[in-house]
Amino acid sequence: AEIESQRPLEGRFDGFSLEADGLLRHRGRIYVAIDGGLRHDILTEAHRAPYSAHPG
């Protein structure tokens, strides 16, 4: 039996594509689910960088 998450999107979700490397993209951008720790880790790292601060 094929697992639902491994099936092609079959046009059910306009603008989404599942890449060969397993990345889910929405209109060309990588999609990261809201739940789970990955989204939090990405945002934390982005805000930790010194160039992310507003000058002045």
MINU-706425 format. One record per atom (N, C-alpha, C): x negated, y negated, z; atom name; residue in three letters. Coordinates in nm, 4 decimals, always signed. Each point is the difference from the previous one (the first is absolute). Layout:
N
<east->X&north->Y&up->Z&torkol->CA&minu->ALA>
...
//
This chain:
56
<east->-0.0851&north->+0.1189&up->+0.0000&torkol->N&minu->ALA>
<east->+0.0851&north->-0.1189&up->+0.0000&torkol->CA&minu->ALA>
<east->-0.0882&north->-0.1233&up->+0.0000&torkol->C&minu->ALA>
<east->+0.0373&north->-0.0949&up->-0.0809&torkol->N&minu->GLU>
<east->-0.0767&north->-0.1235&up->-0.0116&torkol->CA&minu->GLU>
<east->+0.0449&north->-0.0980&up->+0.1082&torkol->C&minu->GLU>
<east->-0.0952&north->-0.0595&up->+0.0670&torkol->N&minu->ILE>
<east->+0.0298&north->-0.0959&up->+0.1059&torkol->CA&minu->ILE>
<east->+0.0447&north->-0.1313&up->-0.0633&torkol->C&minu->ILE>
<east->+0.1020&north->-0.0616&up->+0.0560&torkol->N&minu->GLU>
<east->+0.0571&north->-0.1236&up->-0.0550&torkol->CA&minu->GLU>
<east->-0.1050&north->-0.1088&up->-0.0203&torkol->C&minu->GLU>
<east->-0.0902&north->-0.0189&up->+0.0958&torkol->N&minu->SER>
<east->-0.0985&north->-0.1076&up->-0.0101&torkol->CA&minu->SER>
<east->-0.1019&north->+0.0241&up->-0.1103&torkol->C&minu->SER>
<east->-0.0101&north->+0.1212&up->-0.0518&torkol->N&minu->GLN>
<east->-0.0969&north->+0.0291&up->-0.1046&torkol->CA&minu->GLN>
<east->+0.0615&north->-0.0051&up->-0.1394&torkol->C&minu->GLN>
<east->+0.1288&north->-0.0203&up->-0.0113&torkol->N&minu->ARG>
<east->+0.0654&north->-0.0093&up->-0.1302&torkol->CA&minu->ARG>
<east->-0.0272&north->-0.1365&up->-0.0611&torkol->C&minu->ARG>
<east->-0.0039&north->-0.0069&up->-0.1304&torkol->N&minu->PRO>
<east->-0.0117&north->-0.1318&up->-0.0640&torkol->CA&minu->PRO>
<east->+0.1194&north->-0.0877&up->+0.0374&torkol->C&minu->PRO>
<east->-0.0186&north->-0.1281&up->-0.0047&torkol->N&minu->LEU>
<east->+0.1065&north->-0.0903&up->+0.0409&torkol->CA&minu->LEU>
<east->+0.1170&north->+0.0002&up->-0.0978&torkol->C&minu->LEU>
<east->-0.0204&north->+0.0474&up->-0.1198&torkol->N&minu->GLU>
<east->+0.1062&north->+0.0215&up->-0.0983&torkol->CA&minu->GLU>
<east->+0.0873&north->-0.1224&up->-0.0211&torkol->C&minu->GLU>
<east->-0.0573&north->-0.1203&up->+0.0102&torkol->N&minu->GLY>
<east->+0.0743&north->-0.1218&up->-0.0269&torkol->CA&minu->GLY>
<east->+0.1051&north->-0.0362&up->+0.1029&torkol->C&minu->GLY>
<east->+0.0027&north->+0.0695&up->+0.1115&torkol->N&minu->ARG>
<east->+0.1007&north->-0.0281&up->+0.1025&torkol->CA&minu->ARG>
<east->-0.0283&north->-0.1304&up->+0.0728&torkol->C&minu->ARG>
<east->-0.1246&north->-0.0398&up->+0.0032&torkol->N&minu->PHE>
<east->-0.0404&north->-0.1195&up->+0.0719&torkol->CA&minu->PHE>
<east->-0.0687&north->-0.0939&up->-0.0978&torkol->C&minu->PHE>
<east->+0.0741&north->-0.0936&up->-0.0514&torkol->N&minu->ASP>
<east->-0.0517&north->-0.0921&up->-0.0995&torkol->CA&minu->ASP>
<east->-0.1208&north->-0.0764&up->+0.0537&torkol->C&minu->ASP>
<east->-0.1074&north->-0.0018&up->-0.0759&torkol->N&minu->GLY>
<east->-0.1198&north->-0.0721&up->+0.0385&torkol->CA&minu->GLY>
<east->-0.1016&north->+0.0828&up->+0.0758&torkol->C&minu->GLY>
<east->+0.0344&north->+0.1206&up->+0.0435&torkol->N&minu->PHE>
<east->-0.0923&north->+0.0865&up->+0.0722&torkol->CA&minu->PHE>
<east->-0.0651&north->+0.0988&up->-0.0950&torkol->C&minu->PHE>
<east->-0.1259&north->+0.0334&up->+0.0289&torkol->N&minu->SER>
<east->-0.0672&north->+0.1061&up->-0.0750&torkol->CA&minu->SER>
<east->-0.0899&north->+0.0768&up->+0.0955&torkol->C&minu->SER>
<east->-0.0111&north->+0.1295&up->-0.0227&torkol->N&minu->LEU>
<east->-0.0869&north->+0.0852&up->+0.0797&torkol->CA&minu->LEU>
<east->-0.1211&north->+0.0332&up->-0.0855&torkol->C&minu->LEU>
<east->-0.1170&north->-0.0453&up->+0.0426&torkol->N&minu->GLU>
<east->-0.1227&north->+0.0159&up->-0.0770&torkol->CA&minu->GLU>
<east->-0.0584&north->+0.1394&up->+0.0194&torkol->C&minu->GLU>
<east->-0.0906&north->+0.0379&up->-0.0896&torkol->N&minu->ALA>
<east->-0.0639&north->+0.1319&up->+0.0060&torkol->CA&minu->ALA>
<east->-0.0801&north->+0.0178&up->+0.1290&torkol->C&minu->ALA>
<east->-0.0527&north->-0.1107&up->+0.0556&torkol->N&minu->ASP>
<east->-0.0794&north->+0.0087&up->+0.1230&torkol->CA&minu->ASP>
<east->+0.0869&north->+0.0008&up->+0.1257&torkol->C&minu->ASP>
<east->+0.1322&north->+0.0011&up->-0.0174&torkol->N&minu->GLY>
<east->+0.0906&north->+0.0084&up->+0.1134&torkol->CA&minu->GLY>
<east->+0.0490&north->-0.1337&up->+0.0525&torkol->C&minu->GLY>
<east->-0.0480&north->-0.1110&up->-0.0566&torkol->N&minu->LEU>
<east->+0.0450&north->-0.1309&up->+0.0451&torkol->CA&minu->LEU>
<east->+0.1383&north->-0.0304&up->-0.0555&torkol->C&minu->LEU>
<east->+0.0833&north->-0.0547&up->+0.0841&torkol->N&minu->LEU>
<east->+0.1309&north->-0.0460&up->-0.0426&torkol->CA&minu->LEU>
<east->-0.0122&north->-0.1489&up->-0.0265&torkol->C&minu->LEU>
<east->+0.0405&north->-0.0419&up->-0.1184&torkol->N&minu->ARG>
<east->-0.0090&north->-0.1416&up->-0.0364&torkol->CA&minu->ARG>
<east->+0.1386&north->-0.0549&up->-0.0276&torkol->C&minu->ARG>
<east->+0.0167&north->-0.1264&up->+0.0339&torkol->N&minu->HIS>
<east->+0.1236&north->-0.0717&up->-0.0323&torkol->CA&minu->HIS>
<east->-0.0389&north->-0.1212&up->-0.0818&torkol->C&minu->HIS>
<east->+0.0390&north->+0.0037&up->-0.1268&torkol->N&minu->ARG>
<east->-0.0324&north->-0.1067&up->-0.0952&torkol->CA&minu->ARG>
<east->-0.1490&north->-0.0313&up->-0.0003&torkol->C&minu->ARG>
<east->-0.0820&north->+0.1055&up->+0.0019&torkol->N&minu->GLY>
<east->-0.1448&north->-0.0132&up->-0.0109&torkol->CA&minu->GLY>
<east->-0.0746&north->-0.0160&up->+0.1310&torkol->C&minu->GLY>
<east->+0.0698&north->-0.0234&up->+0.1085&torkol->N&minu->ARG>
<east->-0.0658&north->-0.0173&up->+0.1299&torkol->CA&minu->ARG>
<east->+0.0131&north->+0.1274&up->+0.0817&torkol->C&minu->ARG>
<east->-0.1031&north->+0.0297&up->+0.0786&torkol->N&minu->ILE>
<east->+0.0033&north->+0.1192&up->+0.0846&torkol->CA&minu->ILE>
<east->+0.1058&north->-0.0190&up->+0.1082&torkol->C&minu->ILE>
<east->+0.0854&north->+0.1011&up->+0.0162&torkol->N&minu->TYR>
<east->+0.1059&north->-0.0027&up->+0.1002&torkol->CA&minu->TYR>
<east->-0.0481&north->+0.0714&up->+0.1256&torkol->C&minu->TYR>
<east->+0.0114&north->-0.0673&up->+0.1144&torkol->N&minu->VAL>
<east->-0.0345&north->+0.0586&up->+0.1297&torkol->CA&minu->VAL>
<east->+0.1271&north->-0.0019&up->+0.0840&torkol->C&minu->VAL>
<east->+0.0411&north->+0.1152&up->+0.0472&torkol->N&minu->ALA>
<east->+0.1238&north->+0.0112&up->+0.0771&torkol->CA&minu->ALA>
<east->-0.0071&north->-0.0828&up->+0.1278&torkol->C&minu->ALA>
<east->+0.1154&north->-0.0484&up->+0.0427&torkol->N&minu->ILE>
<east->+0.0075&north->-0.0813&up->+0.1214&torkol->CA&minu->ILE>
<east->-0.0325&north->+0.0833&up->+0.1233&torkol->C&minu->ILE>
<east->+0.0567&north->+0.1195&up->+0.0079&torkol->N&minu->ASP>
<east->-0.0268&north->+0.0839&up->+0.1163&torkol->CA&minu->ASP>
<east->-0.1333&north->+0.0718&up->-0.0170&torkol->C&minu->ASP>
<east->-0.0628&north->+0.0302&up->+0.1096&torkol->N&minu->GLY>
<east->-0.1327&north->+0.0610&up->-0.0042&torkol->CA&minu->GLY>
<east->-0.1051&north->-0.1044&up->+0.0325&torkol->C&minu->GLY>
<east->-0.1174&north->+0.0457&up->+0.0315&torkol->N&minu->GLY>
<east->-0.1055&north->-0.0902&up->+0.0441&torkol->CA&minu->GLY>
<east->-0.0800&north->-0.0660&up->-0.1101&torkol->C&minu->GLY>
<east->+0.0087&north->+0.0493&up->-0.1225&torkol->N&minu->LEU>
<east->-0.0834&north->-0.0536&up->-0.1074&torkol->CA&minu->LEU>
<east->+0.0288&north->-0.1470&up->-0.0268&torkol->C&minu->LEU>
<east->+0.1253&north->-0.0384&up->-0.0079&torkol->N&minu->ARG>
<east->+0.0359&north->-0.1396&up->-0.0263&torkol->CA&minu->ARG>
<east->-0.0564&north->-0.0903&up->+0.1101&torkol->C&minu->ARG>
<east->+0.0136&north->+0.0411&up->+0.1247&torkol->N&minu->HIS>
<east->-0.0530&north->-0.0770&up->+0.1130&torkol->CA&minu->HIS>
<east->-0.1516&north->-0.0127&up->-0.0104&torkol->C&minu->HIS>
<east->-0.0686&north->+0.1091&up->-0.0319&torkol->N&minu->ASP>
<east->-0.1459&north->-0.0019&up->-0.0126&torkol->CA&minu->ASP>
<east->-0.0456&north->-0.0953&up->-0.1100&torkol->C&minu->ASP>
<east->+0.0688&north->+0.0004&up->-0.1126&torkol->N&minu->ILE>
<east->-0.0357&north->-0.0884&up->-0.1114&torkol->CA&minu->ILE>
<east->+0.0168&north->-0.1461&up->+0.0402&torkol->C&minu->ILE>
<east->+0.1129&north->-0.0337&up->+0.0605&torkol->N&minu->LEU>
<east->+0.0242&north->-0.1387&up->+0.0400&torkol->CA&minu->LEU>
<east->-0.0957&north->-0.0453&up->+0.1096&torkol->C&minu->LEU>
<east->-0.0296&north->+0.0869&up->+0.0950&torkol->N&minu->THR>
<east->-0.0951&north->-0.0341&up->+0.1057&torkol->CA&minu->THR>
<east->-0.1372&north->-0.0296&up->-0.0583&torkol->C&minu->THR>
<east->-0.0459&north->+0.0850&up->-0.0895&torkol->N&minu->GLU>
<east->-0.1309&north->-0.0201&up->-0.0623&torkol->CA&minu->GLU>
<east->-0.0029&north->-0.1277&up->-0.0829&torkol->C&minu->GLU>
<east->+0.1062&north->-0.0283&up->-0.0724&torkol->N&minu->ALA>
<east->+0.0052&north->-0.1211&up->-0.0828&torkol->CA&minu->ALA>
<east->-0.0044&north->-0.1260&up->+0.0858&torkol->C&minu->ALA>
<east->+0.0671&north->+0.0006&up->+0.1142&torkol->N&minu->HIS>
<east->+0.0013&north->-0.1176&up->+0.0863&torkol->CA&minu->HIS>
<east->-0.1260&north->-0.0120&up->+0.0849&torkol->C&minu->HIS>
<east->-0.0742&north->+0.1065&up->+0.0118&torkol->N&minu->ARG>
<east->-0.1232&north->-0.0004&up->+0.0778&torkol->CA&minu->ARG>
<east->-0.1153&north->-0.0638&up->-0.0786&torkol->C&minu->ARG>
<east->+0.0094&north->+0.0002&up->-0.1315&torkol->N&minu->ALA>
<east->-0.1075&north->-0.0521&up->-0.0848&torkol->CA&minu->ALA>
<east->-0.0150&north->-0.1508&up->+0.0206&torkol->C&minu->ALA>
<east->-0.1249&north->-0.0499&up->+0.0064&torkol->N&minu->PRO>
<east->-0.0221&north->-0.1432&up->+0.0242&torkol->CA&minu->PRO>
<east->+0.0561&north->-0.0895&up->-0.1101&torkol->C&minu->PRO>
<east->+0.0068&north->+0.0474&up->-0.1214&torkol->N&minu->TYR>
<east->+0.0504&north->-0.0831&up->-0.1099&torkol->CA&minu->TYR>
<east->+0.1519&north->-0.0063&up->-0.0045&torkol->C&minu->TYR>
<east->+0.0675&north->+0.0669&up->+0.0927&torkol->N&minu->SER>
<east->+0.1465&north->-0.0048&up->+0.0009&torkol->CA&minu->SER>
<east->+0.0535&north->-0.1163&up->+0.0829&torkol->C&minu->SER>
<east->-0.0877&north->-0.0683&up->+0.0746&torkol->N&minu->ALA>
<east->+0.0423&north->-0.1118&up->+0.0841&torkol->CA&minu->ALA>
<east->+0.0257&north->-0.1240&up->-0.0851&torkol->C&minu->ALA>
<east->+0.0921&north->-0.0827&up->+0.0468&torkol->N&minu->HIS>
<east->+0.0309&north->-0.1237&up->-0.0711&torkol->CA&minu->HIS>
<east->-0.1015&north->-0.1074&up->+0.0394&torkol->C&minu->HIS>
<east->-0.0645&north->-0.0658&up->-0.0970&torkol->N&minu->PRO>
<east->-0.0961&north->-0.1057&up->+0.0327&torkol->CA&minu->PRO>
<east->+0.0720&north->-0.1245&up->+0.0530&torkol->C&minu->PRO>
<east->-0.0649&north->-0.0665&up->+0.0938&torkol->N&minu->GLY>
<east->+0.0522&north->-0.1275&up->+0.0478&torkol->CA&minu->GLY>
<east->+0.0997&north->+0.0174&up->+0.1011&torkol->C&minu->GLY>
//
